[in-house]
């Protein structure tokens, strides 16, 4: 018991150190104002595109590592999705970012299950108790549905299976497959923004919306919303 407690303290301290270093580097090397500056994005797009063509494998590995750390630091997934589409395109971008997020989320789940199981059950079980019977029937299927439907913040989704003692293998499979359709749409939008910039068009709501790389994913998103509505009616009636 004492050894287990000491191990938790050591791992917890290591996690906090990594978290602190990640936050430090984020705000030290990234000026968040530049991320909304069109000229900054356009000029760096050319640099990134050239580097990506020459060092695809290395850039992919770096992106995967950063994405995993980003998830472990409880970051939002949308920036990863947009950036992966912007850099790698919609097909490679989807494959790379979904795999990265699945790995990062699985590691976060394992950490949460090891360190904060009691706290998570105390806080979340009253709100999600109705899902227990569903997870007992088929945890992969119903966690895939939750990943696909959304509605619950992604960080909460990552730790939700702690309530049901979900196997790590099942968790990874559901996280890899479940959110893929909706994530593809966001990645495609990032790819569409890259397409607009490549054509040297002025980045505006109209130019973005008129690009097939953008409006096709939006139409797909509307279709997915309709599918989500039907699934909710069928599987989550109560």
C-alpha positions in Angstrom: 0.0 0.0 0.0 2.8 2.4 1.0 4.8 1.5 -2.2 1.7 2.1 -4.3 1.2 5.5 -2.7 4.9 6.5 -3.2 4.6 5.5 -6.9 1.5 7.6 -7.4 3.3 10.6 -5.8 6.4 10.1 -8.0 4.3 9.8 -11.2 2.0 12.6 -10.2 5.0 14.9 -9.6 6.5 13.9 -13.0 3.2 14.7 -14.7 3.0 18.1 -13.1 6.5 18.9 -14.2 5.7 17.9 -17.8 2.5 19.9 -17.6 4.4 23.0 -16.3 7.1 22.7 -19.0 4.5 22.3 -21.7 2.7 25.5 -20.6 6.0 27.4 -20.3 7.1 26.5 -23.9 3.6 27.2 -25.3 3.5 30.7 -24.0 7.3 31.4 -24.5 7.6 30.5 -28.2 4.0 31.1 -29.5 2.5 34.5 -29.7 -1.2 33.8 -29.7 -1.9 37.1 -31.5 0.0 35.9 -34.5 -2.3 32.9 -34.9 -5.1 35.4 -36.0 -2.8 37.4 -38.3 -3.4 36.4 -41.9 0.0 37.6 -43.2 1.7 35.6 -40.5 -0.3 32.5 -41.4 0.3 32.9 -45.1 4.1 33.4 -44.9 4.5 30.5 -42.5 2.3 28.4 -44.6 4.9 28.5 -47.4 7.7 27.6 -44.9 5.7 24.7 -43.4 4.7 23.4 -46.8 8.3 23.3 -48.0 9.5 21.7 -44.8 6.6 19.1 -45.0 7.5 18.1 -48.5 11.2 17.6 -47.6 10.7 16.1 -44.1 7.3 14.5 -44.1 8.2 11.6 -41.8 10.1 13.7 -39.3 7.3 16.4 -39.2 4.7 13.6 -38.7 6.6 12.2 -35.7 7.0 15.7 -34.2 3.3 16.4 -34.7 2.3 13.1 -33.1 4.5 13.7 -30.0 3.2 17.3 -29.6 -0.4 16.1 -30.1 0.0 13.4 -27.4 1.4 15.9 -25.0 -1.3 18.4 -25.9 -4.0 15.8 -25.0 -2.2 15.0 -21.7 -2.1 18.7 -20.9 -5.9 18.7 -21.3 -5.8 20.8 -24.5 -8.8 21.3 -26.8 -8.7 19.0 -29.9 -9.9 21.6 -32.5 -6.5 23.3 -32.9 -4.9 19.9 -33.6 -7.6 19.0 -36.2 -7.4 22.3 -38.0 -3.6 22.4 -38.0 -3.3 18.8 -39.2 -5.5 19.5 -42.2 -3.6 22.7 -42.9 -0.2 20.9 -42.9 -0.9 17.4 -44.0 -4.2 17.7 -46.0 -7.5 16.1 -45.2 -6.6 12.4 -45.8 -3.2 12.1 -44.2 -4.1 14.8 -41.7 -7.1 12.8 -40.5 -5.1 9.5 -40.2 -2.3 11.2 -38.3 -4.3 13.4 -35.9 -6.9 10.7 -35.1 -4.2 8.2 -34.3 -2.3 10.8 -32.2 -5.4 11.8 -30.2 -6.3 8.1 -29.6 -2.9 7.5 -28.2 -2.9 10.6 -26.1 -6.4 10.0 -24.8 -5.6 6.4 -23.9 -2.6 7.5 -21.9 -4.7 10.2 -20.2 -7.3 7.6 -19.3 -4.7 5.3 -17.8 -3.3 8.1 -15.7 -6.8 9.2 -14.6 -7.7 5.7 -13.7 -4.5 5.2 -11.7 -4.5 8.5 -9.8 -8.0 9.9 -9.7 -10.4 6.9 -9.9 -12.2 7.7 -6.6 -12.5 11.4 -7.4 -13.8 10.8 -10.9 -16.4 8.3 -9.7 -17.5 10.6 -6.9 -17.9 13.6 -9.3 -19.2 12.0 -12.5 -21.0 8.8 -11.5 -24.3 10.6 -10.4 -24.4 12.3 -13.8 -23.6 9.3 -16.0 -24.9 6.4 -13.9 -27.5 5.6 -16.6 -24.7 4.7 -19.0 -23.5 1.8 -16.8 -25.9 -0.8 -18.2 -25.0 0.2 -21.8 -21.3 -0.2 -21.1 -21.8 -3.6 -19.5 -23.6 -4.7 -22.7 -21.0 -3.5 -25.2 -18.5 -0.9 -24.0 -16.7 -0.5 -27.3 -20.0 0.2 -29.2 -21.5 2.6 -26.8 -18.2 4.5 -26.2 -17.8 4.8 -30.0 -21.3 6.3 -30.1 -20.4 8.8 -27.3 -17.3 9.7 -29.2 -19.3 10.2 -32.4 -22.2 12.1 -30.9 -20.1 14.6 -28.8 -22.2 16.7 -26.5 -19.9 15.9 -23.6 -16.6 17.9 -23.5 -13.8 15.9 -25.0 -11.7 16.0 -21.8 -14.7 14.5 -19.9 -15.1 11.9 -22.6 -11.5 10.9 -22.1 -12.0 10.0 -18.4 -15.6 8.9 -18.5 -14.8 5.2 -18.9 -13.1 5.3 -15.5 -16.6 4.9 -14.1 -17.0 1.6 -15.9 -13.5 0.1 -15.6 -13.2 -0.1 -19.4 -10.3 -2.2 -20.7 -7.5 -0.1 -22.2 -7.7 -2.0 -25.5 -11.4 -1.4 -25.9 -10.9 2.2 -25.0 -8.3 2.8 -27.7 -10.3 1.1 -30.4 -13.4 3.1 -29.6 -11.4 6.4 -29.4 -9.7 5.6 -32.7 -12.9 4.8 -34.7 -15.7 6.7 -33.0 -14.8 10.4 -33.5 -13.2 9.9 -37.0 -16.2 11.2 -39.1 -16.6 14.4 -37.1 -12.8 14.9 -36.8 -12.5 14.5 -40.6 -14.8 17.4 -41.1 -12.6 19.7 -39.0 -9.4 18.5 -40.6 -11.0 19.1 -44.1 -11.8 22.7 -43.0 -8.1 23.2 -42.1 -7.2 21.8 -45.5 -9.6 24.2 -47.1 -8.1 27.2 -45.4 -4.7 26.0 -46.8 -6.2 25.8 -50.2 -7.5 29.4 -50.0 -4.1 30.7 -48.8 -2.3 28.7 -51.6 -4.5 30.5 -54.2 -3.4 33.9 -52.6 -7.1 34.8 -52.1 -8.0 37.2 -49.4 -9.1 35.2 -46.4 -12.7 36.1 -45.8 -15.9 34.4 -44.8 -17.0 34.3 -48.4 -13.8 33.0 -49.9 -13.6 30.3 -47.2 -17.2 29.2 -47.6 -17.1 29.1 -51.4 -14.2 26.7 -51.4 -15.3 23.1 -52.1 -12.8 22.0 -49.4 -14.9 23.9 -46.9 -18.6 23.7 -48.0 -18.5 20.0 -48.7 -17.4 19.2 -45.1 -20.0 21.6 -43.8 -22.7 19.8 -45.8 -21.3 16.5 -44.4 -21.5 18.0 -40.9 -25.2 18.8 -41.3 -25.8 15.2 -42.5 -23.9 13.9 -39.5 -26.0 16.1 -37.2 -29.1 14.4 -38.6 -27.6 11.0 -38.1 -26.7 12.0 -34.5 -30.3 13.0 -33.9 -31.5 9.6 -35.1 -28.9 7.7 -33.0 -29.9 9.6 -29.9 -33.5 8.7 -30.4 -32.7 5.0 -30.9 -30.0 4.4 -28.3 -30.5 7.1 -25.7 -34.2 7.4 -25.2 -34.0 7.7 -21.4 
